[in-house]
């Protein structure tokens, strides 16, 4: 794996790798993530192979802004819009209804995708340079501790890593379904913080693996 600085040259190299359906690693506000072109079957197969992830288990997408994902959404509710305005960029992943026809590795059993606009500027710059959404799943083998530095992200099959040094230890992103008011995973954004934009009485917690 090649480690590059997250400058213009490094971002160009990362985009070139993505265009070849290769797997790259990049920093987010919580951990290093693995990115591929989410609309390429070959790239998704490479990602699941590298991570040794169960095939079909949906992966999250990151974007630079809502405009990069709008074409793939069946709609954005008022609650979802308020959450985006309040917490994006930041560690809040939203479960949103998707259009039909997306790959099975992107959607859950309800036909929803999980999307975040990350707080780390390099992750957003990467999405801008790429020109659309990218996958974001932690750069580790499934079930193993997440990667906080590029050394930890040195998985066989990862072509390139954007090296931003060692990341601070932070809670994972919160995963929230604004349509049902369900917190699927509580992380950096707490129930009380969500209560600033969603009525606390309508929120519920559900513990799930992610």
C-alpha positions as CSV (number, residue, x, y, z in Angstrom):
1,X,0.0,0.0,0.0
2,X,1.2,3.5,-0.8
3,X,0.9,6.2,1.8
4,X,0.5,9.7,0.4
5,X,-0.1,13.1,1.9
6,X,-3.6,14.5,1.7
7,X,-2.6,17.3,-0.6
8,X,-3.6,17.9,-4.2
9,X,-1.1,15.3,-5.5
10,X,-2.3,12.7,-3.0
11,X,-6.0,13.4,-3.7
12,X,-5.4,13.0,-7.4
13,X,-3.7,9.7,-6.8
14,X,-6.6,8.6,-4.6
15,X,-9.1,9.5,-7.3
16,X,-7.1,7.6,-9.9
17,X,-7.2,4.5,-7.7
18,X,-10.9,4.8,-7.2
19,X,-11.5,5.1,-11.0
20,X,-9.6,1.8,-11.3
21,X,-12.1,0.2,-8.8
22,X,-9.3,-0.1,-6.2
23,X,-9.7,0.2,-2.4
24,X,-8.3,3.3,-0.6
25,X,-8.0,4.3,3.0
26,X,-8.7,7.9,4.3
27,X,-9.2,9.7,7.6
28,X,-12.6,10.6,9.0
29,X,-13.4,12.4,12.3
30,X,-13.4,9.1,14.1
31,X,-11.3,6.4,12.4
32,X,-9.7,5.6,9.0
33,X,-12.2,4.4,6.5
34,X,-12.1,2.3,3.4
35,X,-13.4,3.9,0.2
36,X,-14.4,2.6,-3.2
37,X,-16.7,3.6,-6.0
38,X,-20.1,2.6,-4.5
39,X,-21.7,2.1,-7.9
40,X,-19.1,-0.4,-9.2
41,X,-19.8,-4.1,-8.6
42,X,-16.1,-4.8,-9.0
43,X,-15.1,-2.2,-6.5
44,X,-17.6,-3.4,-3.9
45,X,-16.4,-7.0,-4.3
46,X,-12.8,-5.7,-3.7
47,X,-14.0,-3.8,-0.6
48,X,-15.8,-6.8,1.0
49,X,-12.9,-9.0,0.2
50,X,-10.3,-6.7,1.8
51,X,-12.5,-6.2,4.9
52,X,-13.6,-9.9,5.0
53,X,-17.1,-8.5,5.5
54,X,-20.3,-10.6,5.1
55,X,-21.5,-10.0,1.5
56,X,-24.5,-7.9,1.3
57,X,-24.2,-6.3,4.7
58,X,-24.8,-2.6,3.8
59,X,-22.0,-0.1,3.9
60,X,-22.3,3.6,4.8
61,X,-21.8,6.3,2.3
62,X,-20.1,9.7,2.8
63,X,-20.6,12.9,0.9
64,X,-19.3,16.4,0.8
65,X,-22.8,17.9,0.7
66,X,-26.4,16.8,0.3
67,X,-26.3,17.6,-3.4
68,X,-24.0,14.6,-3.9
69,X,-26.6,12.2,-2.7
70,X,-29.9,13.7,-3.7
71,X,-30.2,11.8,-6.9
72,X,-30.1,8.5,-4.9
73,X,-32.7,9.5,-2.3
74,X,-36.4,8.8,-2.6
75,X,-37.0,11.9,-0.5
76,X,-35.7,14.0,2.4
77,X,-38.1,14.6,5.3
78,X,-38.3,17.8,7.3
79,X,-36.7,15.9,10.3
80,X,-33.9,14.7,8.2
81,X,-33.3,18.1,6.7
82,X,-33.1,19.6,10.2
83,X,-30.6,17.0,11.3
84,X,-28.4,17.8,8.3
85,X,-28.5,21.5,9.0
86,X,-27.7,21.0,12.6
87,X,-25.1,18.2,12.6
88,X,-23.5,18.1,9.1
89,X,-20.6,18.1,8.7
90,X,-20.2,15.9,11.7
91,X,-20.5,12.4,13.2
92,X,-24.2,11.8,12.4
93,X,-25.1,9.1,10.0
94,X,-28.6,9.2,8.7
95,X,-30.7,6.3,7.4
96,X,-32.7,7.7,4.4
97,X,-35.1,6.1,1.9
98,X,-33.3,5.4,-1.4
99,X,-34.4,5.1,-5.0
100,X,-34.8,1.7,-6.3
101,X,-32.0,0.0,-8.2
102,X,-29.1,0.6,-5.9
103,X,-26.7,-2.2,-5.2
104,X,-27.7,-4.6,-2.4
105,X,-24.5,-3.7,-0.5
106,X,-25.7,-0.2,-0.1
107,X,-29.3,-0.6,1.0
108,X,-31.0,-2.3,4.0
109,X,-34.0,-4.5,4.0
110,X,-36.3,-1.4,4.0
111,X,-34.6,0.0,0.9
112,X,-32.7,2.7,2.9
113,X,-29.1,3.9,2.7
114,X,-27.0,5.3,5.5
115,X,-25.2,8.6,4.7
116,X,-22.9,11.0,6.5
117,X,-21.2,14.3,5.7
118,X,-18.1,13.7,7.7
119,X,-16.5,16.3,10.0
120,X,-13.0,15.6,8.8
121,X,-12.0,18.1,6.0
122,X,-9.9,15.5,4.1
123,X,-12.8,13.1,3.8
124,X,-15.0,15.9,2.3
125,X,-12.1,17.1,0.0
126,X,-11.9,13.5,-1.2
127,X,-15.6,13.4,-2.1
128,X,-15.3,16.7,-3.8
129,X,-12.3,15.5,-5.9
130,X,-14.1,12.3,-6.7
131,X,-17.3,14.1,-7.5
132,X,-19.8,12.0,-5.6
133,X,-20.4,9.6,-2.7
134,X,-17.9,7.1,-1.5
135,X,-18.2,4.1,0.8
136,X,-17.1,4.5,4.4
137,X,-16.5,1.4,6.5
138,X,-13.8,1.3,9.1
139,X,-10.3,0.2,7.8
140,X,-10.1,-3.0,9.7
141,X,-11.1,-6.7,9.3
142,X,-14.7,-7.2,10.4
143,X,-14.8,-7.6,14.1
144,X,-11.4,-6.2,14.8
145,X,-10.6,-2.8,16.4
146,X,-10.9,0.2,14.0
147,X,-7.8,1.9,12.5
148,X,-6.6,5.1,14.1
149,X,-3.5,5.5,11.9
150,X,-2.4,4.3,8.4
151,X,-0.3,1.6,9.9
152,X,-3.5,0.0,11.3
153,X,-5.1,0.4,7.9
154,X,-2.4,-1.6,6.1
155,X,-4.8,-4.4,5.0
156,X,-3.9,-6.6,2.1
157,X,-5.6,-5.2,-1.0
158,X,-5.7,-1.6,0.1
159,X,-3.9,0.3,-2.7
160,X,-3.4,3.7,-1.2
161,X,-3.9,5.6,2.1
162,X,-4.3,9.4,2.6
163,X,-2.1,9.8,5.7
164,X,-3.4,12.4,8.2
165,X,-1.3,11.0,11.1
166,X,-2.8,9.4,14.2
167,X,-6.4,10.3,14.8
168,X,-7.8,11.3,18.2
169,X,-9.8,8.6,20.0
170,X,-13.4,9.6,19.6
171,X,-16.7,7.8,19.8
172,X,-18.1,6.4,16.6
173,X,-20.7,8.3,14.6
174,X,-24.3,8.2,15.8
175,X,-26.6,6.3,13.4
176,X,-30.1,7.7,13.4
177,X,-33.3,6.9,11.4
178,X,-35.2,10.2,11.2
179,X,-38.2,8.6,9.7
180,X,-38.8,6.4,12.8
181,X,-37.0,8.5,15.4
182,X,-34.8,5.5,16.2
183,X,-31.2,5.8,17.3
184,X,-29.5,2.7,15.9
185,X,-26.2,3.5,17.4
186,X,-25.5,6.3,19.9
187,X,-22.0,7.8,19.5
188,X,-20.7,11.4,19.4
189,X,-24.2,12.8,18.8
190,X,-26.2,11.9,21.9
191,X,-29.9,11.4,22.4
192,X,-30.1,14.8,24.2
193,X,-28.3,16.5,21.3
194,X,-30.8,15.0,18.8
195,X,-33.6,16.2,21.1
196,X,-32.6,19.8,20.2
197,X,-34.0,19.2,16.7
198,X,-36.4,16.2,17.3
199,X,-38.9,15.9,20.1
200,X,-37.2,13.8,22.8
201,X,-40.5,12.0,23.4
202,X,-40.4,10.7,19.9
203,X,-36.8,9.2,20.1
204,X,-36.0,5.6,20.8
205,X,-32.7,3.7,21.1
206,X,-32.0,0.4,19.5
207,X,-28.7,-1.4,19.9
208,X,-27.4,-3.0,16.7
209,X,-24.1,-4.1,15.3
210,X,-22.5,-1.7,12.9
